[in-house]
Amino acid sequence: MENAAAIPKDLSVRLSEQRLRIEWRDGGKSEYALAYLRRMCPCAACRTERDRQSDNPLKVLSFNPSEVRVTSANLVGNYAIQFHWSDGHKSGIFDFAFLRSLAAH
């Protein structure tokens, strides 16, 4: 059984504003800065990078999320969205349950 809280009713990526807006099927609404989503990217490479940073808080980031922009996005099946970033990164797949959990923080 699907969780209605994690199913978008409407979803829009605003490239000019670098924002993602989602209206959820249960009536909730979420809005995300795409730079924030890049920092939270669920792909293996980004998770490893975040883990390394927590081990060494003085480590220099390999990219500055505020300087990297989303150039396009596409749906992955009916469960996720994938962003294509100006630095070529595109391996992060943001499933809707993950996005909804980010909205709670």
N, CA, C and O atoms as CSV, one atom per row, in Angstrom:
chain,resi,resn,atom,element,x,y,z
A,1,MET,N,N,0.839,-1.189,0.000
A,1,MET,CA,C,0.000,0.000,0.000
A,1,MET,C,C,0.882,1.251,0.000
A,1,MET,O,O,1.821,1.352,0.791
A,2,GLU,N,N,0.586,2.180,-0.867
A,2,GLU,CA,C,1.371,3.407,-0.988
A,2,GLU,C,C,1.050,4.379,0.132
A,2,GLU,O,O,-0.071,4.422,0.640
A,3,ASN,N,N,2.046,5.151,0.504
A,3,ASN,CA,C,1.888,6.196,1.512
A,3,ASN,C,C,1.524,7.492,0.788
A,3,ASN,O,O,2.359,8.062,0.086
A,4,ALA,N,N,0.295,7.956,0.952
A,4,ALA,CA,C,-0.169,9.162,0.251
A,4,ALA,C,C,0.681,10.376,0.587
A,4,ALA,O,O,0.766,11.306,-0.215
A,5,ALA,N,N,1.310,10.388,1.754
A,5,ALA,CA,C,2.145,11.527,2.144
A,5,ALA,C,C,3.356,11.670,1.233
A,5,ALA,O,O,3.918,12.760,1.126
A,6,ALA,N,N,3.769,10.593,0.577
A,6,ALA,CA,C,4.961,10.628,-0.263
A,6,ALA,C,C,4.641,10.539,-1.756
A,6,ALA,O,O,5.498,10.168,-2.558
A,7,ILE,N,N,3.409,10.880,-2.123
A,7,ILE,CA,C,3.018,10.853,-3.534
A,7,ILE,C,C,2.684,12.275,-3.975
A,7,ILE,O,O,1.761,12.890,-3.440
A,8,PRO,N,N,3.439,12.805,-4.960
A,8,PRO,CA,C,3.143,14.160,-5.429
A,8,PRO,C,C,1.835,14.230,-6.210
A,8,PRO,O,O,1.521,13.353,-7.015
A,9,LYS,N,N,1.097,15.278,-5.953
A,9,LYS,CA,C,-0.080,15.613,-6.750
A,9,LYS,C,C,0.369,16.547,-7.876
A,9,LYS,O,O,-0.120,16.463,-9.003
A,10,ASP,N,N,1.305,17.432,-7.552
A,10,ASP,CA,C,1.863,18.380,-8.526
A,10,ASP,C,C,3.328,18.603,-8.159
A,10,ASP,O,O,3.681,18.687,-6.983
A,11,LEU,N,N,4.160,18.695,-9.171
A,11,LEU,CA,C,5.589,18.873,-8.959
A,11,LEU,C,C,6.106,19.844,-10.014
A,11,LEU,O,O,5.790,19.696,-11.195
A,12,SER,N,N,6.891,20.829,-9.607
A,12,SER,CA,C,7.466,21.747,-10.591
A,12,SER,C,C,8.898,22.091,-10.212
A,12,SER,O,O,9.204,22.374,-9.054
A,13,VAL,N,N,9.761,22.060,-11.213
A,13,VAL,CA,C,11.146,22.474,-11.057
A,13,VAL,C,C,11.257,23.839,-11.718
A,13,VAL,O,O,11.000,23.983,-12.913
A,14,ARG,N,N,11.636,24.825,-10.945
A,14,ARG,CA,C,11.761,26.192,-11.451
A,14,ARG,C,C,13.242,26.484,-11.627
A,14,ARG,O,O,13.931,26.890,-10.691
A,15,LEU,N,N,13.723,26.266,-12.864
A,15,LEU,CA,C,15.152,26.428,-13.129
A,15,LEU,C,C,15.631,27.848,-12.885
A,15,LEU,O,O,16.734,28.044,-12.374
A,16,SER,N,N,14.827,28.842,-13.237
A,16,SER,CA,C,15.255,30.231,-13.056
A,16,SER,C,C,15.421,30.577,-11.580
A,16,SER,O,O,16.260,31.405,-11.224
A,17,GLU,N,N,14.625,29.948,-10.726
A,17,GLU,CA,C,14.695,30.191,-9.285
A,17,GLU,C,C,15.534,29.146,-8.561
A,17,GLU,O,O,15.862,29.307,-7.386
A,18,GLN,N,N,15.884,28.060,-9.280
A,18,GLN,CA,C,16.609,26.927,-8.691
A,18,GLN,C,C,15.866,26.390,-7.464
A,18,GLN,O,O,16.428,26.258,-6.377
A,19,ARG,N,N,14.564,26.080,-7.683
A,19,ARG,CA,C,13.712,25.575,-6.610
A,19,ARG,C,C,12.851,24.425,-7.137
A,19,ARG,O,O,12.504,24.373,-8.317
A,20,LEU,N,N,12.525,23.523,-6.240
A,20,LEU,CA,C,11.591,22.438,-6.510
A,20,LEU,C,C,10.394,22.646,-5.605
A,20,LEU,O,O,10.539,22.817,-4.394
A,21,ARG,N,N,9.210,22.630,-6.197
A,21,ARG,CA,C,7.975,22.757,-5.425
A,21,ARG,C,C,7.147,21.498,-5.635
A,21,ARG,O,O,6.970,21.017,-6.754
A,22,ILE,N,N,6.644,20.978,-4.506
A,22,ILE,CA,C,5.809,19.774,-4.573
A,22,ILE,C,C,4.552,19.989,-3.745
A,22,ILE,O,O,4.606,20.415,-2.591
A,23,GLU,N,N,3.418,19.681,-4.367
A,23,GLU,CA,C,2.165,19.588,-3.622
A,23,GLU,C,C,1.885,18.095,-3.509
A,23,GLU,O,O,1.770,17.391,-4.512
A,24,TRP,N,N,1.778,17.631,-2.278
A,24,TRP,CA,C,1.604,16.213,-2.025
A,24,TRP,C,C,0.131,15.813,-2.085
A,24,TRP,O,O,-0.757,16.634,-1.854
A,25,ARG,N,N,-0.108,14.572,-2.390
A,25,ARG,CA,C,-1.471,14.071,-2.530
A,25,ARG,C,C,-2.286,14.270,-1.249
A,25,ARG,O,O,-3.504,14.432,-1.313
A,26,ASP,N,N,-1.617,14.260,-0.075
A,26,ASP,CA,C,-2.341,14.436,1.188
A,26,ASP,C,C,-2.611,15.901,1.515
A,26,ASP,O,O,-3.125,16.210,2.591
A,27,GLY,N,N,-2.267,16.815,0.589
A,27,GLY,CA,C,-2.526,18.242,0.782
A,27,GLY,C,C,-1.333,19.029,1.283
A,27,GLY,O,O,-1.371,20.259,1.276
A,28,GLY,N,N,-0.270,18.361,1.718
A,28,GLY,CA,C,0.932,19.054,2.168
A,28,GLY,C,C,1.661,19.707,0.999
A,28,GLY,O,O,1.497,19.310,-0.155
A,29,LYS,N,N,2.461,20.705,1.313
A,29,LYS,CA,C,3.255,21.391,0.293
A,29,LYS,C,C,4.692,21.501,0.790
A,29,LYS,O,O,4.935,21.750,1.971
A,30,SER,N,N,5.629,21.314,-0.117
A,30,SER,CA,C,7.043,21.417,0.212
A,30,SER,C,C,7.744,22.231,-0.865
A,30,SER,O,O,7.369,22.194,-2.037
A,31,GLU,N,N,8.760,22.959,-0.451
A,31,GLU,CA,C,9.582,23.702,-1.403
A,31,GLU,C,C,11.033,23.547,-0.978
A,31,GLU,O,O,11.362,23.651,0.203
A,32,TYR,N,N,11.895,23.297,-1.953
A,32,TYR,CA,C,13.300,23.032,-1.683
A,32,TYR,C,C,14.179,23.907,-2.577
A,32,TYR,O,O,13.893,24.083,-3.761
A,33,ALA,N,N,15.227,24.440,-2.011
A,33,ALA,CA,C,16.275,25.062,-2.816
A,33,ALA,C,C,17.070,23.917,-3.435
A,33,ALA,O,O,17.433,22.969,-2.740
A,34,LEU,N,N,17.340,23.998,-4.725
A,34,LEU,CA,C,18.056,22.910,-5.374
A,34,LEU,C,C,19.479,22.770,-4.839
A,34,LEU,O,O,20.022,21.665,-4.831
A,35,ALA,N,N,20.094,23.865,-4.393
A,35,ALA,CA,C,21.424,23.777,-3.777
A,35,ALA,C,C,21.364,22.916,-2.510
A,35,ALA,O,O,22.295,22.160,-2.232
A,36,TYR,N,N,20.290,23.026,-1.754
A,36,TYR,CA,C,20.104,22.191,-0.562
A,36,TYR,C,C,19.989,20.721,-0.966
A,36,TYR,O,O,20.589,19.852,-0.333
A,37,LEU,N,N,19.218,20.447,-2.019
A,37,LEU,CA,C,19.071,19.067,-2.458
A,37,LEU,C,C,20.406,18.503,-2.926
A,37,LEU,O,O,20.676,17.319,-2.723
A,38,ARG,N,N,21.241,19.323,-3.545
A,38,ARG,CA,C,22.567,18.837,-3.947
A,38,ARG,C,C,23.370,18.440,-2.710
A,38,ARG,O,O,24.051,17.415,-2.720
A,39,ARG,N,N,23.298,19.227,-1.662
A,39,ARG,CA,C,24.016,18.873,-0.431
A,39,ARG,C,C,23.473,17.585,0.184
A,39,ARG,O,O,24.194,16.885,0.895
A,40,MET,N,N,22.214,17.271,-0.085
A,40,MET,CA,C,21.573,16.074,0.465
A,40,MET,C,C,21.512,14.929,-0.547
A,40,MET,O,O,20.831,13.932,-0.306
A,41,CYS,N,N,22.204,15.056,-1.660
A,41,CYS,CA,C,22.149,14.066,-2.736
A,41,CYS,C,C,22.350,12.650,-2.192
A,41,CYS,O,O,23.312,12.392,-1.469
A,42,PRO,N,N,21.439,11.731,-2.542
A,42,PRO,CA,C,21.497,10.379,-1.997
A,42,PRO,C,C,22.436,9.422,-2.740
A,42,PRO,O,O,22.528,8.256,-2.357
A,43,CYS,N,N,23.122,9.866,-3.770
A,43,CYS,CA,C,23.977,8.934,-4.509
A,43,CYS,C,C,25.171,8.501,-3.652
A,43,CYS,O,O,25.526,9.170,-2.682
A,44,ALA,N,N,25.772,7.392,-4.019
A,44,ALA,CA,C,26.877,6.826,-3.237
A,44,ALA,C,C,28.060,7.781,-3.132
A,44,ALA,O,O,28.656,7.905,-2.062
A,45,ALA,N,N,28.410,8.458,-4.224
A,45,ALA,CA,C,29.561,9.375,-4.198
A,45,ALA,C,C,29.324,10.536,-3.238
A,45,ALA,O,O,30.221,10.904,-2.480
A,46,CYS,N,N,28.148,11.105,-3.265
A,46,CYS,CA,C,27.846,12.240,-2.380
A,46,CYS,C,C,27.740,11.802,-0.926
A,46,CYS,O,O,28.182,12.523,-0.031
A,47,ARG,N,N,27.161,10.633,-0.680
A,47,ARG,CA,C,27.094,10.129,0.696
A,47,ARG,C,C,28.497,9.900,1.251
A,47,ARG,O,O,28.769,10.215,2.409
A,48,THR,N,N,29.384,9.351,0.424
A,48,THR,CA,C,30.766,9.124,0.852
A,48,THR,C,C,31.445,10.449,1.168
A,48,THR,O,O,32.157,10.565,2.166
A,49,GLU,N,N,31.226,11.448,0.317
A,49,GLU,CA,C,31.806,12.774,0.541
A,49,GLU,C,C,31.308,13.373,1.857
A,49,GLU,O,O,32.097,13.940,2.613
A,50,ARG,N,N,30.014,13.253,2.135
A,50,ARG,CA,C,29.472,13.774,3.401
A,50,ARG,C,C,30.068,13.040,4.598
A,50,ARG,O,O,30.375,13.660,5.616
A,51,ASP,N,N,30.233,11.719,4.481
A,51,ASP,CA,C,30.832,10.949,5.575
A,51,ASP,C,C,32.265,11.394,5.836
A,51,ASP,O,O,32.678,11.504,6.990
A,52,ARG,N,N,33.014,11.648,4.791
A,52,ARG,CA,C,34.399,12.115,4.952
A,52,ARG,C,C,34.429,13.477,5.635
A,52,ARG,O,O,35.298,13.738,6.466
A,53,GLN,N,N,33.494,14.334,5.291
A,53,GLN,CA,C,33.454,15.667,5.903
A,53,GLN,C,C,33.164,15.573,7.390
A,53,GLN,O,O,33.708,16.346,8.179
A,54,SER,N,N,32.312,14.634,7.780
A,54,SER,CA,C,31.995,14.524,9.201
A,54,SER,C,C,33.207,14.018,9.989
A,54,SER,O,O,33.343,14.311,11.176
A,55,ASP,N,N,34.080,13.261,9.330
A,55,ASP,CA,C,35.304,12.801,9.980
A,55,ASP,C,C,36.328,13.919,10.119
A,55,ASP,O,O,37.133,13.918,11.050
A,56,ASN,N,N,36.296,14.870,9.193
A,56,ASN,CA,C,37.260,15.960,9.196
A,56,ASN,C,C,36.533,17.259,8.844
A,56,ASN,O,O,36.384,17.572,7.663
A,57,PRO,N,N,36.083,18.012,9.832
A,57,PRO,CA,C,35.304,19.228,9.547
A,57,PRO,C,C,36.108,20.312,8.832
A,57,PRO,O,O,35.526,21.283,8.346
A,58,LEU,N,N,37.434,20.168,8.757
A,58,LEU,CA,C,38.256,21.163,8.061
A,58,LEU,C,C,38.492,20.803,6.599
A,58,LEU,O,O,39.141,21.559,5.877
A,59,LYS,N,N,37.982,19.677,6.158
A,59,LYS,CA,C,38.165,19.241,4.774
A,59,LYS,C,C,37.516,20.235,3.816
A,59,LYS,O,O,36.405,20.713,4.047
A,60,VAL,N,N,38.221,20.529,2.755
A,60,VAL,CA,C,37.705,21.443,1.729
A,60,VAL,C,C,36.741,20.679,0.834
A,60,VAL,O,O,37.048,19.577,0.379
A,61,LEU,N,N,35.581,21.262,0.584
A,61,LEU,CA,C,34.592,20.630,-0.291
A,61,LEU,C,C,35.121,20.520,-1.712
A,61,LEU,O,O,35.857,21.389,-2.178
A,62,SER,N,N,34.745,19.453,-2.395
A,62,SER,CA,C,35.162,19.291,-3.785
A,62,SER,C,C,34.292,20.115,-4.731
A,62,SER,O,O,34.632,20.260,-5.905
A,63,PHE,N,N,33.191,20.650,-4.247
A,63,PHE,CA,C,32.335,21.529,-5.044
A,63,PHE,C,C,31.613,22.466,-4.096
A,63,PHE,O,O,31.488,22.190,-2.903
A,64,ASN,N,N,31.150,23.553,-4.628
A,64,ASN,CA,C,30.369,24.508,-3.847
A,64,ASN,C,C,28.929,24.420,-4.356
A,64,ASN,O,O,28.641,24.887,-5.458
A,65,PRO,N,N,28.013,23.825,-3.567
A,65,PRO,CA,C,26.643,23.646,-4.043
A,65,PRO,C,C,25.954,24.940,-4.465
A,65,PRO,O,O,25.056,24.912,-5.306
A,66,SER,N,N,26.358,26.071,-3.894
A,66,SER,CA,C,25.707,27.317,-4.273
A,66,SER,C,C,26.135,27.787,-5.656
A,66,SER,O,O,25.471,28.634,-6.253
A,67,GLU,N,N,27.243,27.245,-6.177
A,67,GLU,CA,C,27.712,27.627,-7.514
A,67,GLU,C,C,27.288,26.641,-8.592
A,67,GLU,O,O,27.437,26.918,-9.782
A,68,VAL,N,N,26.761,25.494,-8.182
A,68,VAL,CA,C,26.329,24.463,-9.114
A,68,VAL,C,C,24.829,24.603,-9.309
A,68,VAL,O,O,24.082,24.748,-8.342
A,69,ARG,N,N,24.386,24.559,-10.565
A,69,ARG,CA,C,22.973,24.765,-10.869
A,69,ARG,C,C,22.382,23.545,-11.548
A,69,ARG,O,O,23.081,22.799,-12.233
A,70,VAL,N,N,21.093,23.353,-11.350
A,70,VAL,CA,C,20.371,22.315,-12.081
A,70,VAL,C,C,20.091,22.853,-13.472
A,70,VAL,O,O,19.588,23.966,-13.628
A,71,THR,N,N,20.419,22.057,-14.485
A,71,THR,CA,C,20.166,22.455,-15.870
A,71,THR,C,C,18.922,21.786,-16.435
A,71,THR,O,O,18.291,22.308,-17.353
A,72,SER,N,N,18.569,20.616,-15.878
A,72,SER,CA,C,17.341,19.933,-16.299
A,72,SER,C,C,17.007,18.873,-15.253
A,72,SER,O,O,17.809,18.565,-14.372
A,73,ALA,N,N,15.810,18.330,-15.377
A,73,ALA,CA,C,15.351,17.296,-14.450
A,73,ALA,C,C,14.402,16.375,-15.195
A,73,ALA,O,O,13.754,16.781,-16.161
A,74,ASN,N,N,14.326,15.131,-14.739
A,74,ASN,CA,C,13.364,14.210,-15.324
A,74,ASN,C,C,12.833,13.269,-14.249
A,74,ASN,O,O,13.506,12.979,-13.261
A,75,LEU,N,N,11.610,12.802,-14.468
A,75,LEU,CA,C,11.006,11.839,-13.552
A,75,LEU,C,C,11.630,10.473,-13.789
A,75,LEU,O,O,11.978,10.121,-14.916
A,76,VAL,N,N,11.767,9.715,-12.718
A,76,VAL,CA,C,12.242,8.342,-12.783
A,76,VAL,C,C,11.053,7.478,-12.375
A,76,VAL,O,O,10.688,7.401,-11.202
A,77,GLY,N,N,10.468,6.839,-13.362
A,77,GLY,CA,C,9.254,6.065,-13.099
A,77,GLY,C,C,8.208,6.961,-12.448
A,77,GLY,O,O,8.057,8.125,-12.818
A,78,ASN,N,N,7.497,6.415,-11.488
A,78,ASN,CA,C,6.509,7.216,-10.760
A,78,ASN,C,C,6.904,7.349,-9.293
A,78,ASN,O,O,6.055,7.556,-8.426
A,79,TYR,N,N,8.236,7.223,-9.022
A,79,TYR,CA,C,8.675,7.237,-7.632
A,79,TYR,C,C,9.784,8.233,-7.317
A,79,TYR,O,O,10.136,8.389,-6.148
A,80,ALA,N,N,10.355,8.922,-8.324
A,80,ALA,CA,C,11.525,9.754,-8.040
A,80,ALA,C,C,11.743,10.818,-9.113
A,80,ALA,O,O,11.105,10.821,-10.167
A,81,ILE,N,N,12.673,11.721,-8.797
A,81,ILE,CA,C,13.109,12.740,-9.747
A,81,ILE,C,C,14.636,12.732,-9.766
A,81,ILE,O,O,15.287,12.513,-8.744
A,82,GLN,N,N,15.189,12.977,-10.952
A,82,GLN,CA,C,16.635,13.021,-11.144
A,82,GLN,C,C,16.995,14.387,-11.696
A,82,GLN,O,O,16.362,14.882,-12.629
A,83,PHE,N,N,18.018,14.990,-11.109
A,83,PHE,CA,C,18.475,16.303,-11.552
A,83,PHE,C,C,19.775,16.162,-12.326
A,83,PHE,O,O,20.606,15.306,-12.023
A,84,HIS,N,N,19.937,17.019,-13.333
A,84,HIS,CA,C,21.186,17.111,-14.082
A,84,HIS,C,C,21.807,18.448,-13.704
A,84,HIS,O,O,21.198,19.501,-13.895
A,85,TRP,N,N,23.027,18.402,-13.164
A,85,TRP,CA,C,23.696,19.578,-12.619
A,85,TRP,C,C,24.722,20.132,-13.605
A,85,TRP,O,O,25.229,19.413,-14.466
A,86,SER,N,N,25.012,21.403,-13.465
A,86,SER,CA,C,25.929,22.092,-14.379
A,86,SER,C,C,27.349,21.538,-14.327
A,86,SER,O,O,28.127,21.767,-15.253
A,87,ASP,N,N,27.703,20.815,-13.266
A,87,ASP,CA,C,29.039,20.217,-13.191
A,87,ASP,C,C,29.065,18.783,-13.725
A,87,ASP,O,O,30.067,18.083,-13.586
A,88,GLY,N,N,27.952,18.347,-14.340
A,88,GLY,CA,C,27.885,17.016,-14.935
A,88,GLY,C,C,27.327,15.941,-14.021
A,88,GLY,O,O,27.086,14.821,-14.471
A,89,HIS,N,N,27.115,16.250,-12.759
A,89,HIS,CA,C,26.592,15.256,-11.816
A,89,HIS,C,C,25.128,14.959,-12.139
A,89,HIS,O,O,24.334,15.874,-12.355
A,90,LYS,N,N,24.777,13.660,-12.169
A,90,LYS,CA,C,23.388,13.287,-12.433
A,90,LYS,C,C,23.036,11.923,-11.865
A,90,LYS,O,O,22.017,11.344,-12.241
A,91,SER,N,N,23.859,11.401,-10.968
A,91,SER,CA,C,23.605,10.052,-10.477
A,91,SER,C,C,22.660,9.998,-9.277
A,91,SER,O,O,22.220,8.915,-8.890
A,92,GLY,N,N,22.344,11.140,-8.688
A,92,GLY,CA,C,21.427,11.143,-7.547
A,92,GLY,C,C,19.982,11.015,-7.995
A,92,GLY,O,O,19.501,11.806,-8.806
A,93,ILE,N,N,19.297,10.020,-7.464
A,93,ILE,CA,C,17.873,9.839,-7.737
A,93,ILE,C,C,17.139,10.102,-6.427
A,93,ILE,O,O,17.317,9.375,-5.450
A,94,PHE,N,N,16.319,11.138,-6.416
A,94,PHE,CA,C,15.613,11.589,-5.221
A,94,PHE,C,C,14.217,10.977,-5.214
A,94,PHE,O,O,13.304,11.485,-5.865
A,95,ASP,N,N,14.058,9.878,-4.469
A,95,ASP,CA,C,12.728,9.285,-4.441
A,95,ASP,C,C,11.816,10.173,-3.591
A,95,ASP,O,O,12.273,10.902,-2.711
A,96,PHE,N,N,10.534,10.090,-3.873
A,96,PHE,CA,C,9.584,11.009,-3.253
A,96,PHE,C,C,9.496,10.828,-1.739
A,96,PHE,O,O,9.282,11.802,-1.017
A,97,ALA,N,N,9.658,9.598,-1.245
A,97,ALA,CA,C,9.642,9.375,0.202
A,97,ALA,C,C,10.826,10.099,0.851
A,97,ALA,O,O,10.684,10.669,1.933
A,98,PHE,N,N,11.994,10.079,0.196
A,98,PHE,CA,C,13.166,10.795,0.710
A,98,PHE,C,C,12.900,12.300,0.724
A,98,PHE,O,O,13.199,12.969,1.713
A,99,LEU,N,N,12.347,12.835,-0.356
A,99,LEU,CA,C,12.031,14.271,-0.400
A,99,LEU,C,C,11.033,14.650,0.686
A,99,LEU,O,O,11.184,15.684,1.336
A,100,ARG,N,N,10.028,13.830,0.884
A,100,ARG,CA,C,9.040,14.137,1.928
A,100,ARG,C,C,9.690,14.117,3.300
A,100,ARG,O,O,9.349,14.933,4.156
A,101,SER,N,N,10.621,13.197,3.522
A,101,SER,CA,C,11.315,13.149,4.820
A,101,SER,C,C,12.179,14.388,5.023
A,101,SER,O,O,12.313,14.864,6.150
A,102,LEU,N,N,12.768,14.921,3.949
A,102,LEU,CA,C,13.560,16.158,4.062
A,102,LEU,C,C,12.671,17.339,4.443
A,102,LEU,O,O,13.115,18.247,5.145
A,103,ALA,N,N,11.444,17.334,3.995
A,103,ALA,CA,C,10.525,18.425,4.289
A,103,ALA,C,C,10.182,18.487,5.764
A,103,ALA,O,O,9.800,19.544,6.268
A,104,ALA,N,N,10.312,17.377,6.458
A,104,ALA,CA,C,9.982,17.329,7.886
A,104,ALA,C,C,11.082,17.941,8.754
A,104,ALA,O,O,10.884,18.136,9.953
A,105,HIS,N,N,12.240,18.247,8.159
A,105,HIS,CA,C,13.378,18.773,8.952
A,105,HIS,C,C,13.511,20.256,8.812
A,105,HIS,O,O,14.407,20.855,9.407
